[in-house]
Amino acid sequence: MKKHIFSCLTLAMVISSSALFAQTKAIAHRGVWKNSHLPQNSIASLTAAHDLKLFGSEFDVHLTKDNILVVNHDNDFYGIDIATATYKELLEKKHPNGESIPTLEEYLHAGKKLKGLRLILELKTNKLGLERTLEATTKTVEMVKKLKAEKVTDYISFSFEACQKIHEMAPKANIQYLTGDKSPAEVKAAGINGLDYHFSVFKKNGTWLKDAHQLGMKVNAWTVNTAEEMTNLINQNIDFITTDEPEMLLRVLKK
C-alpha cells in the first residue's frame, strides 16, 4: 500500500513538474521574420511560425480609409499611410517577397489552415482618433466571427477602450491589454482577462505577474529578445513570451 502511495505521489510530482515546464509558451512577434529573412506580418512569416511549431504568432491590424482591415505593423506600408489611404492605393506596393499587404480576411483564412497555431491579433490604435479605433475594433471582431476563427484567435491592444469593446462583443474571448499603465486588478475589473506588458513593466512592478496569476489572469511579456530576460520570466512561470527571436526562446525553454 505504501509503495502504491509513493508511486502515485511520484507520478503526481512528475506531472506537476511537466505542467510547470510546459507553462511558458512561445509567440512570434510579427511572425518568424528575423532569421528567416521574411517580411514582417506577411503570410510567409505566419507560415514560418507554424513550421517552427510555436504556440502562436502575433500580427497587427489597421483600418484603411475605405474600411478594409489590413495586416501590417507600422502605420505606413512602404511609405503609404494606411489610415488615410485606400486599399487599392496600398496594393501599389509589395513586400520584398512579392506579397501584397494582406487583408485581415486573407490572413485569417491562411492562419486557420495552420493547425495548432494561435493567432494573436493586435488591434492597432488608429491615428485618426478613438472613434476610428473603435470602428476598426467592431469590424475586426465581426470578421473573426464571420470566418469562424474565434477558437484560434486571441486579442491584444494598447487601447483600453478597444479591449473593453472586444469583451463587450466577444465575452468569451481571450483579451490582453498592452500599455502597462494599469494594475492587474484594474484590468480584471474591466472584464479583460489578461496582461501583455513590456518585460520592463514587470521589473518595475515586482508583484504584478504574481498578482495577475492570483486573479486567474494569463500573462505575456513583450518583446523579449535575450536569453537572460527569457530565463527570468520563465522562472516566474509567465504564461507566454513574445519575441523576435523565437528560435532562441525555444532553445531556452528546452534547458
C-alpha positions in Angstrom: 0.0 0.0 0.0 2.8 2.4 1.0 4.6 1.5 -2.3 1.4 2.3 -4.2 1.0 5.7 -2.4 4.7 6.5 -3.1 4.3 5.7 -6.8 1.2 7.9 -7.0 3.0 10.8 -5.3 5.9 10.4 -7.6 3.7 10.4 -10.6 1.9 13.5 -9.4 5.2 15.3 -8.9 6.3 14.4 -12.4 3.0 15.6 -13.9 3.2 18.8 -11.9 6.8 19.4 -12.9 5.9 18.7 -16.6 3.0 21.1 -16.4 5.2 23.8 -15.0 7.9 23.2 -17.7 5.2 23.5 -20.4 3.6 26.5 -18.9 5.6 29.2 -20.8 4.7 29.3 -24.5 6.5 31.0 -27.4 4.8 33.6 -29.5 6.5 35.0 -32.7 6.4 38.8 -32.8 5.0 39.7 -36.3 5.6 36.1 -37.4 9.0 34.5 -37.9 10.9 37.0 -39.9 14.3 38.0 -38.4 16.3 34.8 -39.0 14.2 33.6 -41.9 14.6 37.0 -43.8 10.8 37.1 -44.5 8.7 40.3 -44.4 7.1 41.1 -41.0 3.4 40.3 -40.8 3.5 38.6 -44.2 1.6 35.3 -44.7 5.0 33.7 -45.3 6.2 34.7 -41.8 3.0 33.4 -40.4 3.5 30.1 -42.1 7.1 30.0 -40.8 5.8 30.4 -37.2 3.7 27.2 -37.8 6.7 25.4 -39.3 8.7 26.2 -36.1 5.9 24.7 -34.1 5.4 27.8 -32.0 2.3 28.3 -29.8 1.3 31.5 -31.6 2.1 34.3 -34.0 1.3 37.9 -33.3 0.1 40.3 -36.1 -1.2 43.8 -36.3 -4.5 45.1 -37.8 -5.2 48.5 -39.3 -8.3 50.0 -40.9 -7.9 51.8 -44.3 -9.7 54.9 -45.4 -12.2 52.8 -47.3 -12.8 50.5 -44.3 -10.7 47.5 -45.3 -8.9 45.7 -42.5 -5.2 45.0 -43.4 -2.3 43.4 -41.6 0.9 45.4 -41.1 2.9 46.6 -38.2 3.7 50.2 -39.0 1.2 52.9 -39.6 2.5 53.1 -43.2 3.1 50.4 -45.8 6.4 51.2 -47.5 5.6 54.9 -47.2 1.8 54.8 -47.8 -0.1 56.0 -44.7 -2.7 53.2 -44.1 -5.3 55.2 -42.2 -5.6 57.8 -44.9 -5.1 55.5 -47.9 -7.5 53.2 -49.8 -6.8 49.5 -50.1 -6.3 50.0 -53.8 -3.5 52.5 -53.1 -1.8 50.1 -50.7 -1.7 47.5 -53.5 0.7 49.7 -55.4 3.5 48.5 -53.1 4.6 44.9 -52.3 6.7 43.2 -49.7 10.2 42.1 -50.9 9.0 38.6 -51.3 6.2 39.7 -53.7 3.3 39.5 -51.3 0.8 42.4 -51.3 -0.3 43.7 -47.9 -2.7 41.0 -46.6 -6.2 41.8 -45.7 -7.4 40.5 -42.3 -9.7 38.2 -44.1 -6.8 36.7 -46.1 -4.6 36.4 -43.1 -7.3 34.6 -41.0 -8.0 32.2 -43.9 -4.3 31.4 -44.0 -4.0 31.1 -40.3 -6.9 28.8 -39.9 -5.2 26.3 -42.1 -2.1 26.2 -39.8 -3.3 23.7 -37.3 -2.1 24.2 -33.7 -1.0 27.8 -34.2 -2.9 30.5 -32.3 -3.4 33.8 -34.0 -2.6 36.7 -31.7 -4.4 39.7 -33.2 -3.2 43.2 -32.2 -5.8 45.8 -32.9 -3.8 48.9 -33.6 -4.7 52.4 -32.4 -5.9 54.5 -35.3 -4.1 57.8 -35.7 -7.4 59.5 -36.6 -8.8 59.0 -33.1 -10.7 56.8 -30.7 -13.9 56.7 -32.8 -12.0 55.3 -35.7 -10.1 52.8 -33.5 -13.4 51.5 -32.1 -14.8 51.2 -35.7 -11.8 49.1 -36.5 -12.4 47.1 -33.3 -16.0 46.3 -34.3 -15.1 45.4 -37.8 -12.3 43.1 -36.6 -14.4 41.1 -34.2 -17.1 40.8 -36.8 -14.6 39.5 -39.3 -13.2 36.9 -36.8 -16.8 35.7 -36.1 -17.7 35.7 -39.8 -14.7 33.4 -40.6 -15.4 31.3 -37.6 -11.9 31.9 -36.3 -12.9 32.6 -32.7 -11.3 29.3 -31.4 -7.9 30.2 -32.7 -7.8 34.0 -32.2 -6.7 36.0 -29.1 -6.9 39.8 -29.0 -4.4 42.3 -27.7 -4.4 46.1 -27.9 -2.8 49.3 -26.5 -6.2 50.8 -26.4 -8.0 50.1 -23.2 -11.3 51.1 -24.8 -10.7 48.7 -27.7 -10.1 45.9 -25.2 -13.4 46.7 -23.4 -15.2 46.8 -26.8 -13.9 43.4 -27.7 -15.0 42.0 -24.4 -18.5 43.5 -25.0 -18.7 41.9 -28.4 -17.0 38.6 -27.6 -17.3 37.9 -23.8 -15.5 34.5 -24.0 -12.5 35.8 -26.0 -9.0 35.9 -24.6 -8.1 39.6 -24.4 -4.8 41.1 -23.2 -4.1 44.8 -22.5 -0.7 46.1 -23.7 0.1 49.5 -22.4 1.3 48.6 -18.9 -0.2 51.5 -17.1 -2.9 49.6 -15.1 -2.6 47.1 -12.3 -3.9 43.5 -12.8 -6.9 44.3 -10.6 -7.8 47.3 -12.7 -7.6 45.3 -15.9 -9.5 42.4 -14.4 -12.3 44.7 -13.2 -12.9 45.9 -16.8 -13.6 42.3 -17.9 -10.2 41.9 -19.6 -8.7 38.5 -18.7 -5.0 39.1 -19.5 -1.9 41.3 -19.3 0.5 41.7 -22.1 3.1 44.1 -20.9 6.7 45.0 -21.9 9.0 42.9 -19.7 10.3 46.1 -18.0 6.9 46.7 -16.5 7.1 43.5 -14.6 10.6 44.5 -13.3 9.2 47.9 -12.1 6.1 46.4 -10.6 7.6 43.3 -9.0 4.3 41.7 -7.8 2.2 42.2 -10.9 2.9 38.9 -12.6 2.1 37.0 -9.4 -0.9 39.2 -8.7 -2.3 38.6 -12.2 -2.0 34.8 -11.7 -3.8 35.0 -8.4 -6.6 36.8 -10.1 -6.8 33.9 -12.7 -5.4 36.0 -15.5 -2.9 34.9 -18.2 0.3 36.9 -18.6 2.5 37.7 -21.6 5.7 39.8 -21.9 6.9 41.6 -25.0 9.3 41.9 -26.8 11.8 39.6 -25.1 14.9 39.1 -27.2 17.7 38.0 -24.8 18.2 34.6 -23.1 18.7 36.3 -19.8 15.3 38.0 -19.8 13.6 34.9 -21.2 15.0 32.8 -18.4 14.0 35.4 -15.7 10.4 35.3 -16.9 10.2 31.6 -17.3 11.4 31.2 -13.7 8.4 33.4 -12.7 6.1 31.0 -14.5 4.9 33.5 -17.1 2.4 32.1 -19.4 3.7 33.5 -22.7 6.7 35.3 -24.1 6.5 37.3 -27.4 9.9 37.6 -29.1 11.7 38.5 -32.4 14.0 35.6 -31.6 11.6 32.5 -31.4 14.5 30.1 -32.2 16.4 31.3 -29.2 13.3 31.1 -26.9 12.7 27.5 -28.0 16.3 26.7 -27.0 16.0 28.4 -23.7 12.7 26.5 -23.0 14.4 23.2 -23.6 17.1 23.8 -21.0 
